[in-house]
Amino acid sequence: MQYSALGSSDVSVSRVCLGSMTWGTQNTQQDADEQLAYAMAQGVNFIDTAEMYSVPPSVDSYGATEKIIGHWLSRNTNKRADIILASKMAGSGLGYIRGGGEMTPETLIQAVDGSLQRLQTDYIDLYQLHWPNRVSPHFGRHSVGRIGFSDVDSKQQTEQMLGLLQALARCVKAGKIRFCGLSNETPWGISQYLQLSQQHDVPRMVSIQNEFSLLHTKDWPYLIEQCVHENIAYLPWSPLAGGALSGKYLNGARPVGTRWNMLQRNGLFRDTTESNRAIAAFIELAASHSVNPAQLALAWVNQVDGVTSTIIGATSMAQLQQNIAAFNLTISPAVADDVSQYLRQHSLPF
């Protein structure tokens, strides 16, 4: 296993980050225990969760994943120092989470305390803001004109950011969290947080996790360039585009128990005519080089300049073993050339 610095922090994280959002709906406590044991045996030390997990999010599944991890920690207290545990505070839009309101300093403190209780730990290594208070161009909202930037009160948003940073500072001072990060943010959002940390006695954001895959490369090059030069860890989520790059959803297939066979909060926005055409082409590309498509997709994300650690997820041990093994895959020049040509032909298909 290879490791990278978590941005400007003094923490070293594995290039594989074990995502946990299926634990509690698609996976049981026993499944999670087995995944944790296997991943850690392979050198994985980075675990990512969120208060809103498991997925699909619902009032019944809220907090389920953190509770599963907490139960594991309660039985493995000697391993707490061996893992870098990350969680996230939900933003607005989910009525059963603090009334669906925006993130505020007060609700941030509540969210941190709630996560600590469910996780059965005294501290969270990396605490992230799951999505900003303003509408951001993520979760399928990135097409031109899909959202309006001019309608945003930037001064108000910046004031809210400062308030959140000040609340995070209190949590850091109290020993509840070590480092702070972002999720589903933009270059403007990153810049505001960095400026505020320079101007005030508040934590500096050390990381950002955004969706990034062969089907969804919108963060390259501009946001990733900023991460590199500002020393912010870039943590791609959904590197398989919700499992689509494995090819299991082609031709309308919906295998029992898979995510695309379940109700999705934002709908199946990745399921378009263009994306299915792109997926089919990628499956053919991988086959032409006798490479497993899911492993090739993960290996490609891992080698992108600026990527710190890729968040993977699995509902079975076979998937987890296959996914972690992908990070030992070396992409040959011939495969790299074909992937580059593929990206030119299938740019942002959803």
Secondary structure, DSSP 8 states (H G I E B T S, - for coil): --EEE-TTSS-EEESEEEE-TTBTTTB-HHHHHHHHHHHHHTT--EEE--TT-SSS--TTTTTHHHHHHHHHHHH-GGGGGG-EEEEEE--TT-TTTGGG----HHHHHHHHHHHHHHHT-S-EEEEEESS-SS--S-TT--STTSS-STTS-HHHHHHHHHHHHHHHHHHHHTTSEEEEEEES--HHHHHHHHHHHHHSSS--EEEEEEE-BTTB-TTTTHHHHHHHHHT-EEEEE-TTTTTGGGTTTGGG---TTSGGGS--TT-STT--HHHHHHHHHHHHHHHHTT--HHHHHHHHHHHSTTB--EEE--SSHHHHHHHHHGGG----HHHHHHHHHHHHHS----
